[in-house]
Amino acid sequence: LLAYFDHPYTNAILEGLNSVIQNVKTRARGFKNMGYFSTMIYLTCGKLDLSTVTT
């Protein structure tokens, strides 16, 4: 707690990202390899605008 006053940085963004990745990991039980898992992480965390790709 006292370290925050010396260095006002928190790891809240990383904890949120870790939570999202853990959720993807839970959903990814049926994937065959790590390539599919990493693709799901990129698609979930990348905030890509896929509407331009599908039109």
mmCIF entry with sequence, helices, sheets and N, C-alpha, C, O atoms, coordinates in Angstrom:
data_MODEL
# 
_entry.id   MODEL 
# 
_entity.id                         1 
_entity.type                       polymer 
_entity.pdbx_number_of_molecules   1 
# 
_entity_poly.entity_id                      1 
_entity_poly.type                           'polypeptide(L)' 
_entity_poly.nstd_linkage                   no 
_entity_poly.nstd_monomer                   no 
_entity_poly.pdbx_seq_one_letter_code       LLAYFDHPYTNAILEGLNSVIQNVKTRARGFKNMGYFSTMIYLTCGKLDLSTVTT 
_entity_poly.pdbx_seq_one_letter_code_can   LLAYFDHPYTNAILEGLNSVIQNVKTRARGFKNMGYFSTMIYLTCGKLDLSTVTT 
_entity_poly.pdbx_strand_id                 A 
# 
loop_
_entity_poly_seq.entity_id 
_entity_poly_seq.num 
_entity_poly_seq.mon_id 
_entity_poly_seq.hetero 
1 1  LEU n 
1 2  LEU n 
1 3  ALA n 
1 4  TYR n 
1 5  PHE n 
1 6  ASP n 
1 7  HIS n 
1 8  PRO n 
1 9  TYR n 
1 10 THR n 
1 11 ASN n 
1 12 ALA n 
1 13 ILE n 
1 14 LEU n 
1 15 GLU n 
1 16 GLY n 
1 17 LEU n 
1 18 ASN n 
1 19 SER n 
1 20 VAL n 
1 21 ILE n 
1 22 GLN n 
1 23 ASN n 
1 24 VAL n 
1 25 LYS n 
1 26 THR n 
1 27 ARG n 
1 28 ALA n 
1 29 ARG n 
1 30 GLY n 
1 31 PHE n 
1 32 LYS n 
1 33 ASN n 
1 34 MET n 
1 35 GLY n 
1 36 TYR n 
1 37 PHE n 
1 38 SER n 
1 39 THR n 
1 40 MET n 
1 41 ILE n 
1 42 TYR n 
1 43 LEU n 
1 44 THR n 
1 45 CYS n 
1 46 GLY n 
1 47 LYS n 
1 48 LEU n 
1 49 ASP n 
1 50 LEU n 
1 51 SER n 
1 52 THR n 
1 53 VAL n 
1 54 THR n 
1 55 THR n 
# 
_struct_asym.id          A 
_struct_asym.entity_id   1 
# 
loop_
_struct_conf.conf_type_id 
_struct_conf.id 
_struct_conf.pdbx_PDB_helix_id 
_struct_conf.beg_label_comp_id 
_struct_conf.beg_label_asym_id 
_struct_conf.beg_label_seq_id 
_struct_conf.pdbx_beg_PDB_ins_code 
_struct_conf.end_label_comp_id 
_struct_conf.end_label_asym_id 
_struct_conf.end_label_seq_id 
_struct_conf.pdbx_end_PDB_ins_code 
_struct_conf.beg_auth_comp_id 
_struct_conf.beg_auth_asym_id 
_struct_conf.beg_auth_seq_id 
_struct_conf.end_auth_comp_id 
_struct_conf.end_auth_asym_id 
_struct_conf.end_auth_seq_id 
_struct_conf.pdbx_PDB_helix_class 
_struct_conf.details 
_struct_conf.pdbx_PDB_helix_length 
HELX_P HELX_P1 AA1 LEU A 2  ? ASP A 6  ? LEU A 2  ASP A 6  1 ? 5  
HELX_P HELX_P2 AA2 ALA A 12 ? ARG A 27 ? ALA A 12 ARG A 27 1 ? 16 
HELX_P HELX_P3 AA3 ALA A 28 ? GLY A 30 ? ALA A 28 GLY A 30 5 ? 3  
HELX_P HELX_P4 AA4 MET A 34 ? CYS A 45 ? MET A 34 CYS A 45 1 ? 12 
HELX_P HELX_P5 AA5 SER A 51 ? THR A 54 ? SER A 51 THR A 54 1 ? 4  
# 
_struct_conf_type.id          HELX_P 
_struct_conf_type.criteria    ? 
_struct_conf_type.reference   ? 
# 
loop_
_atom_site.group_PDB 
_atom_site.id 
_atom_site.type_symbol 
_atom_site.label_atom_id 
_atom_site.label_alt_id 
_atom_site.label_comp_id 
_atom_site.label_asym_id 
_atom_site.label_entity_id 
_atom_site.label_seq_id 
_atom_site.pdbx_PDB_ins_code 
_atom_site.Cartn_x 
_atom_site.Cartn_y 
_atom_site.Cartn_z 
_atom_site.occupancy 
_atom_site.B_iso_or_equiv 
_atom_site.pdbx_formal_charge 
_atom_site.auth_seq_id 
_atom_site.auth_comp_id 
_atom_site.auth_asym_id 
_atom_site.auth_atom_id 
_atom_site.pdbx_PDB_model_num 
ATOM 1   N N  . LEU A 1 1  ? 0.819   -1.196  0.000   1.00 0.00 ? 1  LEU A N  1 
ATOM 2   C CA . LEU A 1 1  ? 0.000   0.000   0.000   1.00 0.00 ? 1  LEU A CA 1 
ATOM 3   C C  . LEU A 1 1  ? 0.861   1.257   0.000   1.00 0.00 ? 1  LEU A C  1 
ATOM 4   O O  . LEU A 1 1  ? 0.559   2.223   -0.701  1.00 0.00 ? 1  LEU A O  1 
ATOM 5   N N  . LEU A 1 2  ? 1.906   1.244   0.767   1.00 0.00 ? 2  LEU A N  1 
ATOM 6   C CA . LEU A 1 2  ? 2.764   2.432   0.828   1.00 0.00 ? 2  LEU A CA 1 
ATOM 7   C C  . LEU A 1 2  ? 3.557   2.630   -0.458  1.00 0.00 ? 2  LEU A C  1 
ATOM 8   O O  . LEU A 1 2  ? 3.924   3.758   -0.788  1.00 0.00 ? 2  LEU A O  1 
ATOM 9   N N  . ALA A 1 3  ? 3.821   1.565   -1.178  1.00 0.00 ? 3  ALA A N  1 
ATOM 10  C CA . ALA A 1 3  ? 4.557   1.689   -2.436  1.00 0.00 ? 3  ALA A CA 1 
ATOM 11  C C  . ALA A 1 3  ? 3.762   2.473   -3.466  1.00 0.00 ? 3  ALA A C  1 
ATOM 12  O O  . ALA A 1 3  ? 4.346   3.082   -4.362  1.00 0.00 ? 3  ALA A O  1 
ATOM 13  N N  . TYR A 1 4  ? 2.441   2.468   -3.355  1.00 0.00 ? 4  TYR A N  1 
ATOM 14  C CA . TYR A 1 4  ? 1.613   3.214   -4.311  1.00 0.00 ? 4  TYR A CA 1 
ATOM 15  C C  . TYR A 1 4  ? 1.907   4.709   -4.235  1.00 0.00 ? 4  TYR A C  1 
ATOM 16  O O  . TYR A 1 4  ? 1.861   5.393   -5.258  1.00 0.00 ? 4  TYR A O  1 
ATOM 17  N N  . PHE A 1 5  ? 2.203   5.221   -3.066  1.00 0.00 ? 5  PHE A N  1 
ATOM 18  C CA . PHE A 1 5  ? 2.473   6.652   -2.929  1.00 0.00 ? 5  PHE A CA 1 
ATOM 19  C C  . PHE A 1 5  ? 3.830   7.024   -3.508  1.00 0.00 ? 5  PHE A C  1 
ATOM 20  O O  . PHE A 1 5  ? 4.023   8.157   -3.948  1.00 0.00 ? 5  PHE A O  1 
ATOM 21  N N  . ASP A 1 6  ? 4.769   6.088   -3.515  1.00 0.00 ? 6  ASP A N  1 
ATOM 22  C CA . ASP A 1 6  ? 6.065   6.346   -4.153  1.00 0.00 ? 6  ASP A CA 1 
ATOM 23  C C  . ASP A 1 6  ? 5.975   6.192   -5.666  1.00 0.00 ? 6  ASP A C  1 
ATOM 24  O O  . ASP A 1 6  ? 6.543   6.989   -6.413  1.00 0.00 ? 6  ASP A O  1 
ATOM 25  N N  . HIS A 1 7  ? 5.255   5.161   -6.113  1.00 0.00 ? 7  HIS A N  1 
ATOM 26  C CA . HIS A 1 7  ? 5.092   4.863   -7.534  1.00 0.00 ? 7  HIS A CA 1 
ATOM 27  C C  . HIS A 1 7  ? 3.607   4.624   -7.794  1.00 0.00 ? 7  HIS A C  1 
ATOM 28  O O  . HIS A 1 7  ? 3.111   3.533   -7.515  1.00 0.00 ? 7  HIS A O  1 
ATOM 29  N N  . PRO A 1 8  ? 2.890   5.607   -8.317  1.00 0.00 ? 8  PRO A N  1 
ATOM 30  C CA . PRO A 1 8  ? 1.429   5.468   -8.458  1.00 0.00 ? 8  PRO A CA 1 
ATOM 31  C C  . PRO A 1 8  ? 1.006   4.587   -9.633  1.00 0.00 ? 8  PRO A C  1 
ATOM 32  O O  . PRO A 1 8  ? 0.238   5.015   -10.494 1.00 0.00 ? 8  PRO A O  1 
ATOM 33  N N  . TYR A 1 9  ? 1.505   3.374   -9.660  1.00 0.00 ? 9  TYR A N  1 
ATOM 34  C CA . TYR A 1 9  ? 1.137   2.424   -10.708 1.00 0.00 ? 9  TYR A CA 1 
ATOM 35  C C  . TYR A 1 9  ? 0.426   1.243   -10.062 1.00 0.00 ? 9  TYR A C  1 
ATOM 36  O O  . TYR A 1 9  ? 0.804   0.792   -8.981  1.00 0.00 ? 9  TYR A O  1 
ATOM 37  N N  . THR A 1 10 ? -0.585  0.760   -10.721 1.00 0.00 ? 10 THR A N  1 
ATOM 38  C CA . THR A 1 10 ? -1.259  -0.438  -10.249 1.00 0.00 ? 10 THR A CA 1 
ATOM 39  C C  . THR A 1 10 ? -1.251  -1.476  -11.361 1.00 0.00 ? 10 THR A C  1 
ATOM 40  O O  . THR A 1 10 ? -0.954  -1.167  -12.515 1.00 0.00 ? 10 THR A O  1 
ATOM 41  N N  . ASN A 1 11 ? -1.575  -2.687  -11.008 1.00 0.00 ? 11 ASN A N  1 
ATOM 42  C CA . ASN A 1 11 ? -1.627  -3.746  -12.001 1.00 0.00 ? 11 ASN A CA 1 
ATOM 43  C C  . ASN A 1 11 ? -3.069  -4.108  -12.331 1.00 0.00 ? 11 ASN A C  1 
ATOM 44  O O  . ASN A 1 11 ? -3.351  -5.247  -12.705 1.00 0.00 ? 11 ASN A O  1 
ATOM 45  N N  . ALA A 1 12 ? -3.971  -3.165  -12.199 1.00 0.00 ? 12 ALA A N  1 
ATOM 46  C CA . ALA A 1 12 ? -5.397  -3.425  -12.437 1.00 0.00 ? 12 ALA A CA 1 
ATOM 47  C C  . ALA A 1 12 ? -5.657  -3.821  -13.892 1.00 0.00 ? 12 ALA A C  1 
ATOM 48  O O  . ALA A 1 12 ? -6.476  -4.704  -14.151 1.00 0.00 ? 12 ALA A O  1 
ATOM 49  N N  . ILE A 1 13 ? -4.987  -3.194  -14.827 1.00 0.00 ? 13 ILE A N  1 
ATOM 50  C CA . ILE A 1 13 ? -5.196  -3.524  -16.243 1.00 0.00 ? 13 ILE A CA 1 
ATOM 51  C C  . ILE A 1 13 ? -4.720  -4.944  -16.522 1.00 0.00 ? 13 ILE A C  1 
ATOM 52  O O  . ILE A 1 13 ? -5.381  -5.691  -17.242 1.00 0.00 ? 13 ILE A O  1 
ATOM 53  N N  . LEU A 1 14 ? -3.576  -5.319  -15.955 1.00 0.00 ? 14 LEU A N  1 
ATOM 54  C CA . LEU A 1 14 ? -3.072  -6.670  -16.161 1.00 0.00 ? 14 LEU A CA 1 
ATOM 55  C C  . LEU A 1 14 ? -3.965  -7.710  -15.500 1.00 0.00 ? 14 LEU A C  1 
ATOM 56  O O  . LEU A 1 14 ? -4.164  -8.796  -16.046 1.00 0.00 ? 14 LEU A O  1 
ATOM 57  N N  . GLU A 1 15 ? -4.497  -7.389  -14.340 1.00 0.00 ? 15 GLU A N  1 
ATOM 58  C CA . GLU A 1 15 ? -5.405  -8.322  -13.672 1.00 0.00 ? 15 GLU A CA 1 
ATOM 59  C C  . GLU A 1 15 ? -6.687  -8.501  -14.481 1.00 0.00 ? 15 GLU A C  1 
ATOM 60  O O  . GLU A 1 15 ? -7.210  -9.612  -14.571 1.00 0.00 ? 15 GLU A O  1 
ATOM 61  N N  . GLY A 1 16 ? -7.193  -7.427  -15.068 1.00 0.00 ? 16 GLY A N  1 
ATOM 62  C CA . GLY A 1 16 ? -8.377  -7.528  -15.916 1.00 0.00 ? 16 GLY A CA 1 
ATOM 63  C C  . GLY A 1 16 ? -8.107  -8.346  -17.160 1.00 0.00 ? 16 GLY A C  1 
ATOM 64  O O  . GLY A 1 16 ? -8.941  -9.154  -17.569 1.00 0.00 ? 16 GLY A O  1 
ATOM 65  N N  . LEU A 1 17 ? -6.948  -8.145  -17.766 1.00 0.00 ? 17 LEU A N  1 
ATOM 66  C CA . LEU A 1 17 ? -6.568  -8.910  -18.948 1.00 0.00 ? 17 LEU A CA 1 
ATOM 67  C C  . LEU A 1 17 ? -6.391  -10.384 -18.603 1.00 0.00 ? 17 LEU A C  1 
ATOM 68  O O  . LEU A 1 17 ? -6.784  -11.259 -19.375 1.00 0.00 ? 17 LEU A O  1 
ATOM 69  N N  . ASN A 1 18 ? -5.798  -10.656 -17.443 1.00 0.00 ? 18 ASN A N  1 
ATOM 70  C CA . ASN A 1 18 ? -5.642  -12.036 -16.999 1.00 0.00 ? 18 ASN A CA 1 
ATOM 71  C C  . ASN A 1 18 ? -6.998  -12.696 -16.795 1.00 0.00 ? 18 ASN A C  1 
ATOM 72  O O  . ASN A 1 18 ? -7.164  -13.876 -17.104 1.00 0.00 ? 18 ASN A O  1 
ATOM 73  N N  . SER A 1 19 ? -7.962  -11.957 -16.282 1.00 0.00 ? 19 SER A N  1 
ATOM 74  C CA . SER A 1 19 ? -9.304  -12.497 -16.088 1.00 0.00 ? 19 SER A CA 1 
ATOM 75  C C  . SER A 1 19 ? -9.941  -12.870 -17.423 1.00 0.00 ? 19 SER A C  1 
ATOM 76  O O  . SER A 1 19 ? -10.594 -13.908 -17.537 1.00 0.00 ? 19 SER A O  1 
ATOM 77  N N  . VAL A 1 20 ? -9.752  -12.029 -18.424 1.00 0.00 ? 20 VAL A N  1 
ATOM 78  C CA . VAL A 1 20 ? -10.303 -12.318 -19.755 1.00 0.00 ? 20 VAL A CA 1 
ATOM 79  C C  . VAL A 1 20 ? -9.631  -13.551 -20.346 1.00 0.00 ? 20 VAL A C  1 
ATOM 80  O O  . VAL A 1 20 ? -10.303 -14.395 -20.940 1.00 0.00 ? 20 VAL A O  1 
ATOM 81  N N  . ILE A 1 21 ? -8.313  -13.666 -20.190 1.00 0.00 ? 21 ILE A N  1 
ATOM 82  C CA . ILE A 1 21 ? -7.590  -14.815 -20.732 1.00 0.00 ? 21 ILE A CA 1 
ATOM 83  C C  . ILE A 1 21 ? -8.007  -16.097 -20.010 1.00 0.00 ? 21 ILE A C  1 
ATOM 84  O O  . ILE A 1 21 ? -8.118  -17.149 -20.640 1.00 0.00 ? 21 ILE A O  1 
ATOM 85  N N  . GLN A 1 22 ? -8.237  -16.023 -18.710 1.00 0.00 ? 22 GLN A N  1 
ATOM 86  C CA . GLN A 1 22 ? -8.701  -17.204 -17.983 1.00 0.00 ? 22 GLN A CA 1 
ATOM 87  C C  . GLN A 1 22 ? -10.087 -17.626 -18.462 1.00 0.00 ? 22 GLN A C  1 
ATOM 88  O O  . GLN A 1 22 ? -10.392 -18.817 -18.516 1.00 0.00 ? 22 GLN A O  1 
ATOM 89  N N  . ASN A 1 23 ? -10.924 -16.652 -18.809 1.00 0.00 ? 23 ASN A N  1 
ATOM 90  C CA . ASN A 1 23 ? -12.244 -16.964 -19.348 1.00 0.00 ? 23 ASN A CA 1 
ATOM 91  C C  . ASN A 1 23 ? -12.108 -17.659 -20.714 1.00 0.00 ? 23 ASN A C  1 
ATOM 92  O O  . ASN A 1 23 ? -12.821 -18.623 -20.993 1.00 0.00 ? 23 ASN A O  1 
ATOM 93  N N  . VAL A 1 24 ? -11.204 -17.174 -21.549 1.00 0.00 ? 24 VAL A N  1 
ATOM 94  C CA . VAL A 1 24 ? -10.954 -17.821 -22.848 1.00 0.00 ? 24 VAL A CA 1 
ATOM 95  C C  . VAL A 1 24 ? -10.426 -19.229 -22.623 1.00 0.00 ? 24 VAL A C  1 
ATOM 96  O O  . VAL A 1 24 ? -10.802 -20.154 -23.343 1.00 0.00 ? 24 VAL A O  1 
ATOM 97  N N  . LYS A 1 25 ? -9.563  -19.399 -21.637 1.00 0.00 ? 25 LYS A N  1 
ATOM 98  C CA . LYS A 1 25 ? -9.008  -20.714 -21.333 1.00 0.00 ? 25 LYS A CA 1 
ATOM 99  C C  . LYS A 1 25 ? -10.111 -21.689 -20.927 1.00 0.00 ? 25 LYS A C  1 
ATOM 100 O O  . LYS A 1 25 ? -10.078 -22.862 -21.298 1.00 0.00 ? 25 LYS A O  1 
ATOM 101 N N  . THR A 1 26 ? -11.072 -21.205 -20.177 1.00 0.00 ? 26 THR A N  1 
ATOM 102 C CA . THR A 1 26 ? -12.196 -22.054 -19.769 1.00 0.00 ? 26 THR A CA 1 
ATOM 103 C C  . THR A 1 26 ? -13.030 -22.458 -20.979 1.00 0.00 ? 26 THR A C  1 
ATOM 104 O O  . THR A 1 26 ? -13.465 -23.605 -21.081 1.00 0.00 ? 26 THR A O  1 
ATOM 105 N N  . ARG A 1 27 ? -13.253 -21.517 -21.897 1.00 0.00 ? 27 ARG A N  1 
ATOM 106 C CA . ARG A 1 27 ? -14.042 -21.816 -23.090 1.00 0.00 ? 27 ARG A CA 1 
ATOM 107 C C  . ARG A 1 27 ? -13.274 -22.640 -24.106 1.00 0.00 ? 27 ARG A C  1 
ATOM 108 O O  . ARG A 1 27 ? -13.887 -23.253 -24.981 1.00 0.00 ? 27 ARG A O  1 
ATOM 109 N N  . ALA A 1 28 ? -11.949 -22.675 -24.018 1.00 0.00 ? 28 ALA A N  1 
ATOM 110 C CA . ALA A 1 28 ? -11.121 -23.273 -25.055 1.00 0.00 ? 28 ALA A CA 1 
ATOM 111 C C  . ALA A 1 28 ? -10.770 -24.729 -24.786 1.00 0.00 ? 28 ALA A C  1 
ATOM 112 O O  . ALA A 1 28 ? -9.777  -25.220 -25.324 1.00 0.00 ? 28 ALA A O  1 
ATOM 113 N N  . ARG A 1 29 ? -11.527 -25.416 -23.994 1.00 0.00 ? 29 ARG A N  1 
ATOM 114 C CA . ARG A 1 29 ? -11.174 -26.794 -23.655 1.00 0.00 ? 29 ARG A CA 1 
ATOM 115 C C  . ARG A 1 29 ? -11.204 -27.717 -24.858 1.00 0.00 ? 29 ARG A C  1 
ATOM 116 O O  . ARG A 1 29 ? -10.505 -28.730 -24.861 1.00 0.00 ? 29 ARG A O  1 
ATOM 117 N N  . GLY A 1 30 ? -11.981 -27.406 -25.870 1.00 0.00 ? 30 GLY A N  1 
ATOM 118 C CA . GLY A 1 30 ? -12.080 -28.285 -27.024 1.00 0.00 ? 30 GLY A CA 1 
ATOM 119 C C  . GLY A 1 30 ? -11.075 -27.989 -28.122 1.00 0.00 ? 30 GLY A C  1 
ATOM 120 O O  . GLY A 1 30 ? -11.074 -28.675 -29.144 1.00 0.00 ? 30 GLY A O  1 
ATOM 121 N N  . PHE A 1 31 ? -10.225 -26.996 -27.948 1.00 0.00 ? 31 PHE A N  1 
ATOM 122 C CA . PHE A 1 31 ? -9.276  -26.656 -28.993 1.00 0.00 ? 31 PHE A CA 1 
ATOM 123 C C  . PHE A 1 31 ? -8.161  -27.676 -29.058 1.00 0.00 ? 31 PHE A C  1 
ATOM 124 O O  . PHE A 1 31 ? -7.757  -28.241 -28.041 1.00 0.00 ? 31 PHE A O  1 
ATOM 125 N N  . LYS A 1 32 ? -7.667  -27.908 -30.263 1.00 0.00 ? 32 LYS A N  1 
ATOM 126 C CA . LYS A 1 32 ? -6.699  -28.974 -30.496 1.00 0.00 ? 32 LYS A CA 1 
ATOM 127 C C  . LYS A 1 32 ? -5.272  -28.584 -30.140 1.00 0.00 ? 32 LYS A C  1 
ATOM 128 O O  . LYS A 1 32 ? -4.494  -29.431 -29.701 1.00 0.00 ? 32 LYS A O  1 
ATOM 129 N N  . ASN A 1 33 ? -4.918  -27.320 -30.320 1.00 0.00 ? 33 ASN A N  1 
ATOM 130 C CA . ASN A 1 33 ? -3.526  -26.939 -30.065 1.00 0.00 ? 33 ASN A CA 1 
ATOM 131 C C  . ASN A 1 33 ? -3.448  -25.506 -29.547 1.00 0.00 ? 33 ASN A C  1 
ATOM 132 O O  . ASN A 1 33 ? -4.459  -24.812 -29.439 1.00 0.00 ? 33 ASN A O  1 
ATOM 133 N N  . MET A 1 34 ? -2.225  -25.078 -29.231 1.00 0.00 ? 34 MET A N  1 
ATOM 134 C CA . MET A 1 34 ? -2.008  -23.738 -28.688 1.00 0.00 ? 34 MET A CA 1 
ATOM 135 C C  . MET A 1 34 ? -2.255  -22.651 -29.723 1.00 0.00 ? 34 MET A C  1 
ATOM 136 O O  . MET A 1 34 ? -2.524  -21.506 -29.360 1.00 0.00 ? 34 MET A O  1 
ATOM 137 N N  . GLY A 1 35 ? -2.169  -22.984 -30.987 1.00 0.00 ? 35 GLY A N  1 
ATOM 138 C CA . GLY A 1 35 ? -2.437  -21.991 -32.034 1.00 0.00 ? 35 GLY A CA 1 
ATOM 139 C C  . GLY A 1 35 ? -3.869  -21.497 -31.974 1.00 0.00 ? 35 GLY A C  1 
ATOM 140 O O  . GLY A 1 35 ? -4.124  -20.298 -32.088 1.00 0.00 ? 35 GLY A O  1 
ATOM 141 N N  . TYR A 1 36 ? -4.801  -22.416 -31.794 1.00 0.00 ? 36 TYR A N  1 
ATOM 142 C CA . TYR A 1 36 ? -6.204  -22.029 -31.673 1.00 0.00 ? 36 TYR A CA 1 
ATOM 143 C C  . TYR A 1 36 ? -6.433  -21.206 -30.407 1.00 0.00 ? 36 TYR A C  1 
ATOM 144 O O  . TYR A 1 36 ? -7.188  -20.233 -30.411 1.00 0.00 ? 36 TYR A O  1 
ATOM 145 N N  . PHE A 1 37 ? -5.774  -21.608 -29.334 1.00 0.00 ? 37 PHE A N  1 
ATOM 146 C CA . PHE A 1 37 ? -5.917  -20.884 -28.071 1.00 0.00 ? 37 PHE A CA 1 
ATOM 147 C C  . PHE A 1 37 ? -5.384  -19.460 -28.188 1.00 0.00 ? 37 PHE A C  1 
ATOM 148 O O  . PHE A 1 37 ? -6.034  -18.517 -27.736 1.00 0.00 ? 37 PHE A O  1 
ATOM 149 N N  . SER A 1 38 ? -4.217  -19.296 -28.787 1.00 0.00 ? 38 SER A N  1 
ATOM 150 C CA . SER A 1 38 ? -3.665  -17.950 -28.939 1.00 0.00 ? 38 SER A CA 1 
ATOM 151 C C  . SER A 1 38 ? -4.506  -17.104 -29.891 1.00 0.00 ? 38 SER A C  1 
ATOM 152 O O  . SER A 1 38 ? -4.629  -15.895 -29.697 1.00 0.00 ? 38 SER A O  1 
ATOM 153 N N  . THR A 1 39 ? -5.085  -17.727 -30.918 1.00 0.00 ? 39 THR A N  1 
ATOM 154 C CA . THR A 1 39 ? -5.971  -16.994 -31.821 1.00 0.00 ? 39 THR A CA 1 
ATOM 155 C C  . THR A 1 39 ? -7.204  -16.485 -31.082 1.00 0.00 ? 39 THR A C  1 
ATOM 156 O O  . THR A 1 39 ? -7.641  -15.355 -31.301 1.00 0.00 ? 39 THR A O  1 
ATOM 157 N N  . MET A 1 40 ? -7.759  -17.309 -30.215 1.00 0.00 ? 40 MET A N  1 
ATOM 158 C CA . MET A 1 40 ? -8.914  -16.881 -29.423 1.00 0.00 ? 40 MET A CA 1 
ATOM 159 C C  . MET A 1 40 ? -8.550  -15.736 -28.488 1.00 0.00 ? 40 MET A C  1 
ATOM 160 O O  . MET A 1 40 ? -9.361  -14.834 -28.277 1.00 0.00 ? 40 MET A O  1 
ATOM 161 N N  . ILE A 1 41 ? -7.350  -15.755 -27.926 1.00 0.00 ? 41 ILE A N  1 
ATOM 162 C CA . ILE A 1 41 ? -6.912  -14.656 -27.058 1.00 0.00 ? 41 ILE A CA 1 
ATOM 163 C C  . ILE A 1 41 ? -6.798  -13.373 -27.873 1.00 0.00 ? 41 ILE A C  1 
ATOM 164 O O  . ILE A 1 41 ? -7.241  -12.316 -27.426 1.00 0.00 ? 41 ILE A O  1 
ATOM 165 N N  . TYR A 1 42 ? -6.208  -13.455 -29.064 1.00 0.00 ? 42 TYR A N  1 
ATOM 166 C CA . TYR A 1 42 ? -6.085  -12.269 -29.909 1.00 0.00 ? 42 TYR A CA 1 
ATOM 167 C C  . TYR A 1 42 ? -7.451  -11.734 -30.318 1.00 0.00 ? 42 TYR A C  1 
ATOM 168 O O  . TYR A 1 42 ? -7.670  -10.523 -30.315 1.00 0.00 ? 42 TYR A O  1 
ATOM 169 N N  . LEU A 1 43 ? -8.365  -12.625 -30.667 1.00 0.00 ? 43 LEU A N  1 
ATOM 170 C CA . LEU A 1 43 ? -9.693  -12.181 -31.083 1.00 0.00 ? 43 LEU A CA 1 
ATOM 171 C C  . LEU A 1 43 ? -10.480 -11.582 -29.928 1.00 0.00 ? 43 LEU A C  1 
ATOM 172 O O  . LEU A 1 43 ? -11.257 -10.647 -30.125 1.00 0.00 ? 43 LEU A O  1 
ATOM 173 N N  . THR A 1 44 ? -10.286 -12.110 -28.725 1.00 0.00 ? 44 THR A N  1 
ATOM 174 C CA . THR A 1 44 ? -11.032 -11.614 -27.570 1.00 0.00 ? 44 THR A CA 1 
ATOM 175 C C  . THR A 1 44 ? -10.433 -10.330 -27.025 1.00 0.00 ? 44 THR A C  1 
ATOM 176 O O  . THR A 1 44 ? -11.166 -9.387  -26.725 1.00 0.00 ? 44 THR A O  1 
ATOM 177 N N  . CYS A 1 45 ? -9.126  -10.275 -26.893 1.00 0.00 ? 45 CYS A N  1 
ATOM 178 C CA . CYS A 1 45 ? -8.464  -9.134  -26.260 1.00 0.00 ? 45 CYS A CA 1 
ATOM 179 C C  . CYS A 1 45 ? -8.045  -8.052  -27.244 1.00 0.00 ? 45 CYS A C  1 
ATOM 180 O O  . CYS A 1 45 ? -7.706  -6.943  -26.830 1.00 0.00 ? 45 CYS A O  1 
ATOM 181 N N  . GLY A 1 46 ? -8.061  -8.351  -28.531 1.00 0.00 ? 46 GLY A N  1 
ATOM 182 C CA . GLY A 1 46 ? -7.553  -7.406  -29.510 1.00 0.00 ? 46 GLY A CA 1 
ATOM 183 C C  . GLY A 1 46 ? -8.496  -6.285  -29.863 1.00 0.00 ? 46 GLY A C  1 
ATOM 184 O O  . GLY A 1 46 ? -8.077  -5.297  -30.467 1.00 0.00 ? 46 GLY A O  1 
ATOM 185 N N  . LYS A 1 47 ? -9.776  -6.410  -29.498 1.00 0.00 ? 47 LYS A N  1 
ATOM 186 C CA . LYS A 1 47 ? -10.790 -5.404  -29.814 1.00 0.00 ? 47 LYS A CA 1 
ATOM 187 C C  . LYS A 1 47 ? -10.762 -5.055  -31.301 1.00 0.00 ? 47 LYS A C  1 
ATOM 188 O O  . LYS A 1 47 ? -10.751 -3.887  -31.690 1.00 0.00 ? 47 LYS A O  1 
ATOM 189 N N  . LEU A 1 48 ? -10.750 -6.102  -32.111 1.00 0.00 ? 48 LEU A N  1 
ATOM 190 C CA . LEU A 1 48 ? -10.720 -5.912  -33.546 1.00 0.00 ? 48 LEU A CA 1 
ATOM 191 C C  . LEU A 1 48 ? -12.110 -5.576  -34.069 1.00 0.00 ? 48 LEU A C  1 
ATOM 192 O O  . LEU A 1 48 ? -13.111 -6.071  -33.550 1.00 0.00 ? 48 LEU A O  1 
ATOM 193 N N  . ASP A 1 49 ? -12.169 -4.751  -35.079 1.00 0.00 ? 49 ASP A N  1 
ATOM 194 C CA . ASP A 1 49 ? -13.428 -4.424  -35.716 1.00 0.00 ? 49 ASP A CA 1 
ATOM 195 C C  . ASP A 1 49 ? -13.624 -5.400  -36.877 1.00 0.00 ? 49 ASP A C  1 
ATOM 196 O O  . ASP A 1 49 ? -13.128 -5.176  -37.980 1.00 0.00 ? 49 ASP A O  1 
ATOM 197 N N  . LEU A 1 50 ? -14.346 -6.472  -36.615 1.00 0.00 ? 50 LEU A N  1 
ATOM 198 C CA . LEU A 1 50 ? -14.526 -7.506  -37.635 1.00 0.00 ? 50 LEU A CA 1 
ATOM 199 C C  . LEU A 1 50 ? -15.650 -7.184  -38.608 1.00 0.00 ? 50 LEU A C  1 
ATOM 200 O O  . LEU A 1 50 ? -15.853 -7.927  -39.568 1.00 0.00 ? 50 LEU A O  1 
ATOM 201 N N  . SER A 1 51 ? -16.377 -6.110  -38.392 1.00 0.00 ? 51 SER A N  1 
ATOM 202 C CA . SER A 1 51 ? -17.450 -5.765  -39.314 1.00 0.00 ? 51 SER A CA 1 
ATOM 203 C C  . SER A 1 51 ? -16.885 -5.355  -40.675 1.00 0.00 ? 51 SER A C  1 
ATOM 204 O O  . SER A 1 51 ? -17.551 -5.551  -41.691 1.00 0.00 ? 51 SER A O  1 
ATOM 205 N N  . THR A 1 52 ? -15.698 -4.802  -40.720 1.00 0.00 ? 52 THR A N  1 
ATOM 206 C CA . THR A 1 52 ? -15.099 -4.416  -41.993 1.00 0.00 ? 52 THR A CA 1 
ATOM 207 C C  . THR A 1 52 ? -14.610 -5.633  -42.765 1.00 0.00 ? 52 THR A C  1 
ATOM 208 O O  . THR A 1 52 ? -14.507 -5.593  -43.991 1.00 0.00 ? 52 THR A O  1 
ATOM 209 N N  . VAL A 1 53 ? -14.309 -6.713  -42.053 1.00 0.00 ? 53 VAL A N  1 
ATOM 210 C CA . VAL A 1 53 ? -13.824 -7.923  -42.719 1.00 0.00 ? 53 VAL A CA 1 
ATOM 211 C C  . VAL A 1 53 ? -14.979 -8.710  -43.313 1.00 0.00 ? 53 VAL A C  1 
ATOM 212 O O  . VAL A 1 53 ? -14.831 -9.299  -44.384 1.00 0.00 ? 53 VAL A O  1 
ATOM 213 N N  . THR A 1 54 ? -16.117 -8.736  -42.648 1.00 0.00 ? 54 THR A N  1 
ATOM 214 C CA . THR A 1 54 ? -17.229 -9.570  -43.064 1.00 0.00 ? 54 THR A CA 1 
ATOM 215 C C  . THR A 1 54 ? -18.125 -8.908  -44.111 1.00 0.00 ? 54 THR A C  1 
ATOM 216 O O  . THR A 1 54 ? -19.030 -9.556  -44.638 1.00 0.00 ? 54 THR A O  1 
ATOM 217 N N  . THR A 1 55 ? -17.893 -7.637  -44.422 1.00 0.00 ? 55 THR A N  1 
ATOM 218 C CA . THR A 1 55 ? -18.765 -6.977  -45.414 1.00 0.00 ? 55 THR A CA 1 
ATOM 219 C C  . THR A 1 55 ? -18.190 -7.068  -46.788 1.00 0.00 ? 55 THR A C  1 
ATOM 220 O O  . THR A 1 55 ? -18.788 -6.569  -47.742 1.00 0.00 ? 55 THR A O  1 
# 
